[in-house]
Amino acid sequence: MERTPIPVLTVQTAPYEDQRPTGGGGLRRPTGLFESQRNYLPNFVQSLLSSVDLRDRQGCTMVVGSDGSFHPIGVYLCVCVCLLIFKSLIGRLVIGQNGILSTPAVSCIIRKIKAAGGIILTASHSPGGPGGEFGVKFEVANGGPAPDIVSDKIYQISKTLEEYAICPDLRVDLSRIGRQEFDLENKFKPFRVEIVDSVNIYLNLLRSIFDFNAIRNLLTGPNQIKIRIDAMNGVMGPYVRRILCDELGAPANSAINCIPLEDFGGQPPDPNLTYATALLEAMRGGEYGFGAAFDADGDRYMILGQNGFFVNASDSLAIIAANLSCIPYFCQMGVRGFGRSMPTSTALDK
């Protein structure tokens, strides 16, 4: 039986003057603003997609992920339907199961499948939930954050946007891994949505970089160390449990706050000595030899040594640089350089 194509609607809208992306193509605002300002989220997503060159949009794949904050399913589908029918050019969406994908995982998948880019719905390290913040980040085809030239283009488009397309009757099952196909109006080929395991592709990348046998022996062998990892109720919970506990053998109680919550449990998911207090107190007791905490979308962290010793980002980079021979990827590929940022500048500028 032939399926009836799902209708695509064109919605008239008015531009906003305050949608200038910051921090690599990202827009973060109070959650209430996304709820109260008409078309605020679709406007930005449409502007973001319009910034991709027409030849790169034709039949392309986009990746979408979320840190699980503030009604992830409803907001997620709002973004998805905008993506789906942008002038019927995008051919496929790849989405993490239940909408969950960390920023590093989105970057990994973009490069693995050669996608045109990716959108991440995240509050980053800010408080989440109805009284907190919500945001949208854009990663380009190389898996990195949108450069300034792309952010500027998004902003210029957002100031003149007059309409966007949406498919309100589209229903995507985010819980079911596998491919789903939809017939849309004025589209000759079925539109594909692929739901993927949130961790698998990223885990396979890590296996190709690090010596998992050596790490497993460190966590389970005769000279094992005890670790304590705080996911701060953000996106990293499934990754911590799957990689460190299931794959590398750390005890289940090594991981805390691993269920992604829409308000991050009422605390800002900011991995520092002010907000990761549960981890800090546990480390000060001396029982654990290594501790770490992650922010909501998994692209920043804090490391603590035994007795709560704080390891800053420059020291982390210096330790890695001094032990490159222990990392198989660098033994095979060599080192092309080190990433300099404000937190790592102390080590690199010496």
N, C-alpha and C positions, 0 to 999 in steps of 0.2 A: 504494500500500500504506500502510495507516494505521500511524503510528509509535507505539510503546509509550511512554507518558509516563515520564519519568525520575523515579525515586522521591525523595521528600523525607523526610529523617530529622529527628526532634527529639531532640536530645542533652541529657541532664541534666547540669548543671554546678554548680559551687560558686563563689560570688562571691570576688573578691579585694578587699582593702582598700586596695591601693596604686595603683589605676588613676585617680588624679586627673590630668586633663590639665593641661599647663602650656604657656605660649607660644602661645595661640590654638588650643586644642583638640587639642594634640599630646601624645603619649605616647612618650617615648624611654627605652629600657632596654637593658642589655647583651643582645647577641644570644643568649647562652646562656640567659638567663631565658625568652625566647620559646620556645626549644627545650625547656627542661626543665620548665617549669610547664604542667601539663595545661590545655588550653583557654585559655591566657592571651590569645593573639591573637584567637580567635573571640569570647571574652567581651567584649573591648574594642570590637570592631567592632559586635557586637550592641547593646551599650550606646550606642554612638555613633548607630547607626541609630534606636534607640528614642527618642532625644532629638528626632528630627524629628517635628513634629506629624502626627497621623494623616491629616488632610485633605491635607497636603502630600506624604505618601508615596504616596497612591493613584495608581498608574500613572505615577509620576514617573520621571525620568531621573537617574542618578548618574554622575559622572565618576570614573575611577580612574587614577592615575598612579604611577610609581615612578622612583627615581633610579638603579635598576639594581644596588643594593647587596645583598649576601648572598642568594644563591639566589633571584633575583627571580621566576622563573617559579613555583616551588613555593609560595612565600609569597603570591605574587600570586593564584594560584588559590584559596588558602585564603580570602583576603579576598573574592574574587569570589563564591565559592559562598555565603558568608555574606550578601553583598549580594543575590544573586539571589533567594533564597527567603524573605527576611524577611517572614513572614506573607503571601507571594505578592502583595505590594502594589506593589513596585517593578517598573516595566514595561520599563525599558531600562538597559543599561550602556553607556557610551562609554569605551573604553580606548585608550591610545596603543599603536601598533604595538610589539610585543615588550615591552610593559609600560612603555615609556619616555614620560614626560611631566614637564616641569619644573613647579615650583610656579606661575610666572607663566602657563604654558600652560594648566594646569588652571583657573586663575582666568579666563583668557580664554574657554575653552570653556564653562565654567559660564554665563557671562554671554551668550555667543553663542547657545547653544541653550536658555537658560532652564532649566537643570537645578536640581534641588533642593539640590545640593551636590556636594562631591568629596572623595575620600580620596586622600592621597598617602603612599606608603610610602617613607620616607627616613631616613637617618642624619643628615641636615642637614649640619652642619660637623664632626661627630664621626668618629672612626675607624670604618671599616666592616668587614665580614667576620665570620667566626666568633668572633674574639677582640675584636671591636669592639662597636658599638652598632647598634641598629635602632629605627625608630620609625614611628608612624602620625600623620598630621596630618589635620585636618578643615577644609574650607572650606565656608562656608554659601552660600546662594543668591545673595548679592551678589558672590560671588567672593573675599571677604575671609576672614581667619581667624575661627574660631568665637569670638564674644565670651564674656566671663566667665560670663554667665548660661547660655549653652549648655554651656560646660565644666563648670559646677557641676551641671547637669542630667545630663550624661553620667556624672559621678562618682557621683551619688546612685543612678542606675540600676545602675551597675556593682557597688554594694555589696549589691544585693538580687537580682541576676540568678540565675535558677534553670535556664534552658534556652536553647538557641539552635537554629535550624534550619540544616541543611546538606544539600547535594546532592552526595555524594561521587562519583557516576558521571558528573557533568557534565564534558565535555571542550571547552574553548575553545581555538581555534587563534589564539594571539596574534600570529602572524607574518603572517596573511592579512588585508589591508585589505578591509573590506566588512562586510556584515551577516550574522550567524549567528543562527538561530532554534532554540529548544528548547521541546519540550512537557514541562511539568512536571506532576506530580501535583496535582490539585485546583486547576488554573489553567486558565481557559477560553480565554485567548489565549496564543499562543506568546510565550515570553520572548525579547527581542531583545538581542543583544550586538553592538555596532558597534565595529570596530577602525578607528581613524583614523590618518592620517599624523601622526607626533609633532610635526611642525614647521609644517605648512601653515597651520592656522588662526591660530596665533600670528604667523607671518610676514605674513599678510594684515593683521592688526591693526597690526603695525609699519609696513607700507606706508602705512596711513591716518594715521599719527602723524608720521612723519619724512619728510624730503626725501631719498629714496633716490638721486636723481640727483646731488644735491650731495655726498652721502657717497661715492657711487661715484667721482665726479670727484676727491674728496680722496684716495681710495685708489689710483686708477689714472691720474689726469691728470698734466700736466707738473709740477705742484708737489706731487706725492703725498708722503704720509708713510708710513713703514713701521710696522706695528703688530705686537704680539705678544700673543696671547690664550691663557691657560692655563685649560683646562676642568677640570683637576685630576682627570681620570678619573671625573667625575661625569656627571650628566644633560646638562650643557650642551654636551658635545662635538658631538652632531648639530646643535644650533642654531648653534653657532659656525661650523662648516663650511658649513652650508647657507646661512646668512644673510650672514656676512661674506665667505666665500670664493666660494661659488657665485653668490650673488645680487649682492653688492657688489664682487666682483672682487679681493679681497685674495689674495695668493699663498697657496698651500696650506700653505707652511711658516710662515705667520703664526700658525697654530693648533697648539697642542701639547697632549698628554695628552687627546685627544678621544675615546678609546674608553672608555665606561662600564665599570668593573670592579667586581666584587662587594666588593672590599676597597679600592677607590680606589688601587690600586697600592701599598698598604702605608703610605700617608701620610694624615693627616687632611685632608679636603678643606676646609680652613679658609683662606680667602683673606686672609692677612695676611703681614707681613714675616718671620714665623717659619717658616711652612710653604710659602709660594710662593717658595722660594729660587731655583728654576730661572728663574722669570720675573724676579726681582729682579736676578740676575746678568746676564741678557741685557739688561735695561734699563740697567744701570750701564755697559755697554759703549758706549752712545751711538748705536748703530745704529738704534734704534727710537724713534719720536716719541711713541708711545702704547702703554701696556700695561694689561692687565686680567686678573683671575683671578676665578673663580666658585666658590661652594661646591657641595655635592653636588646640591642640588635647585634651584639657580639663583635663589634669592631674596636673596642677599647677594653682594657683590663687593668687590674692591679695585682701585683705579686708580693707575697709576704714570705719571709723565711721563718725559721724556727724562732720561737719566743716573740713573734710579731715584728721581726726585722723588716722594714719597708725597703723594697727593691725598686728604685725609680727606673723610668724608661731608658735613660742613657746607660745605666748599669746592665739592664736586660740586653740591650743591643751589644754592649761590650762583651758580655759573657758569651753570646751567640758567636760573635766575630772571633773570639779567642778559641772557640771549640768547633769550628766549621768541619773539622775532620770527623766529628761524631755524627754528622748529618749526611746521609747517603746522597741526597739530592745535590748538595754543594760539592761533594766528592766527584760526582759524575759531570755536573754542568759547570762547575767553577762559580766564581762570584763576579758579577758585573758591577756591583756598587752597593752602597748602603742607603737606605731611605732616611733622608734628613728631615726632621720636623722640629718644632720648638721643644718637645720633650726629649728628643734624642740628640739635640745639638751639642750638649756638653761633651758627649763621647766623641762625636765626629769632628768637632772643631778643635780638639786638642792637637 
